[in-house]
């Protein structure tokens, strides 16, 4: 259960962010409470898009000044959690309350209402959650164009910055990335940005860790498939028919529905 993930007999208690990540690593999904929070956040953002532009202008301004506003703001969390068995969560009313809050705040403080000191300092996990939410938002047809545009801009900004940083790390560690660089130089094979992003996302956008995983990937691929083959795309058909390799994709999945590969 979630409680068993929150403490460590040999060390200090885990933070809530660490417990969240560990739960996902073990079960392959978020906890029930987190899934409910995600559903409510999605419903809230959809309702914000339905509020007239003049009534939500201050809220959108706050969101543009602080992209992770919905993840880190104490006021947003209060509105999301304000429900009971007798009064279920009402996303429409929560959206209107949040819009009114920022309108009144702007009326009282002017531009100071949107200054950096006015926002709760977000955690790194807040940024990760917001990125994941943005990926869903750009595909959500029920969100209005403004909210989807903000999500697209944030994803583009993060991807561009992190891809540049990742390439720089790889170039600065030429000896460790020899297998990858050799493929690029001799075979003309270049990893696409989409593939690099898979490694970045797996390492929570820490470019140094992502670079290390990429280097390990090419080294291990060369070990498994040899000098003449490791630069090629390896499909499941190749793995299944190549009897000389000790690699098998099992027909079953684990309890969370993930594929099991035996090497």
HELIX and SHEET records of a PDB file:
HELIX    1   1 UNK A    3  UNK A    5  5                                   3    
HELIX    2   2 UNK A   16  UNK A   27  1                                  12    
HELIX    3   3 UNK A   32  UNK A   50  1                                  19    
HELIX    4   4 UNK A   53  UNK A   65  1                                  13    
HELIX    5   5 UNK A   69  UNK A   72  1                                   4    
HELIX    6   6 UNK A   74  UNK A   81  1                                   8    
HELIX    7   7 UNK A   91  UNK A  109  1                                  19    
HELIX    8   8 UNK A  110  UNK A  114  5                                   5    
HELIX    9   9 UNK A  116  UNK A  118  5                                   3    
HELIX   10  10 UNK A  124  UNK A  137  1                                  14    
HELIX   11  11 UNK A  145  UNK A  172  1                                  28    
HELIX   12  12 UNK A  178  UNK A  182  1                                   5    
HELIX   13  13 UNK A  183  UNK A  187  3                                   5    
HELIX   14  14 UNK A  193  UNK A  202  1                                  10    
HELIX   15  15 UNK A  207  UNK A  225  1                                  19    
HELIX   16  16 UNK A  236  UNK A  241  1                                   6    
SHEET    1   A 2 UNK A 248  UNK A 253  0                                        
SHEET    2   A 2 UNK A 259  UNK A 262 -1                                        
END                                                                             
